[in-house]
Amino acid sequence: MLRNFELKKRILLQKENLPKNVLWVHVASVGEFNTFLPILKELRKEHKILLTFFSPRAREFLENKNKFYDFLYPLPLDVPTIIRNFERSIKPKALIIVEREFWPSLIMFTNTKKILVNTYAKNTFLEKILSKRFELIITRSKKDEEIFRSYGAKKVVSCGNLKFICQNENKNLSLSIKNKIIVAGSTHKGEEEIILKAFKKVKQEIKDTVLVLVPRHVERASEVINTVKSFGFRCSFFTDFQEDSVVDVIVVNKLGVLKDLYAIGEVAIVGGTFVKLGGHNLLEPACFNIPVIYGPYTFKVRDLKEFLEKNKIGYEVKNWESLRETLLKILKDKYKPAVNIKEYSERIKRCYLREIEEILRT
């Protein structure tokens, strides 16, 4: 339920001193904002961005992301007169809607150019009717493209899923390790034991390997290093590691270095997948074109899992034994992904920007 304050904001927006001639971008909540962020960053270089959102819970998060937009408002109440007044007030260059925010008044009663991005088809009545109101629809797949075309939409293009755009920024990491590095990222209590048990066996066959353990919560670092010691490994905290250190396992006790570690790894193990949490971001390490291993609990990242496995960069394991077998296979064989994820990601990004800018220019 909307709080009274939130409801008032959505009704009275037209009375505010609103900005003019902006590019209006609408997202439902945090997930859609994060998905569209790589495109939003590029669009903001050339356009003033007015961002609207639906979920009241997204407000605090979005307010802290103000470097990616110029103005932030809750979506006006989906009533024709309110929507029309809001549009008249801001005189937008265009309206970009992310994924499936099919608000009838927002789409039917605005006169500006409308673009629907990263969408997918469900064959609903509302979808069929409203899709004809968009100057451009960018879908996740060719199948979705064909379905939207069948509705009689003006222009439909398949560019791919925005979730598969890499958002990693390469940085220089002051960590010099000559051995092969296995990076276990975002691990939770109960997962380190599984990983260490498998690594102990791997180490017996491939001696020049080092395991870097990155607990999801940095305050667990001391607990994790005690677990490492119980396995008999030589170990060090990340902040204590020196170039001449002789260690088997490094435990990261510092925030903000996981992406940099993935960049120098031979293989990644992603946590939150060996316990019933549903998984963390599988794409993050894959963007550095290294193989990604995860446990059986990936229900939160199922689409990423399927994508990685299709392109022979993702490997699901059930227990420590299958983890050991998979690590040995990857480290002994010359690993060749079916696709360069970074390049694939850039193609998706370029496609979205090209199609959107073409509509904005016309």
Buried (B, 14 or more C-beta within 10 A) or exposed (E): EEEEEEBEBBEEBBEEEBBEEBBBBBBBBBBBBBBBBBBBBBBBEEBBBBBBBBBBEBBEBBEEBEEBBBBBBBBBBBEEEBBBBBBEBBEBBBBBBBBBBBBBBBBEBBEBBBBBBBBBBEEEEEBBBBBEBBBBBBBBBEEBBEBBBEBEBEBBBBBBBBBBBBBBEEEEEEBEBEBBBBBBBBBBBEBBBBBBBBBBBBBEEBEEBBBBBBBBEBEBBEEBBEBBEEBEBEBBBBEEBEEEBEBBBBBBBEEEBBBBBBBBBBBBBBBBBBBEBEBBBBBBBBBBBBBBBBBBBBEBBEBBBEBBBEBEBBBBBEEBEBBBBBBBEBBEEEBEBEBBBBEBBBEBBEBBBEBBBEBBEE
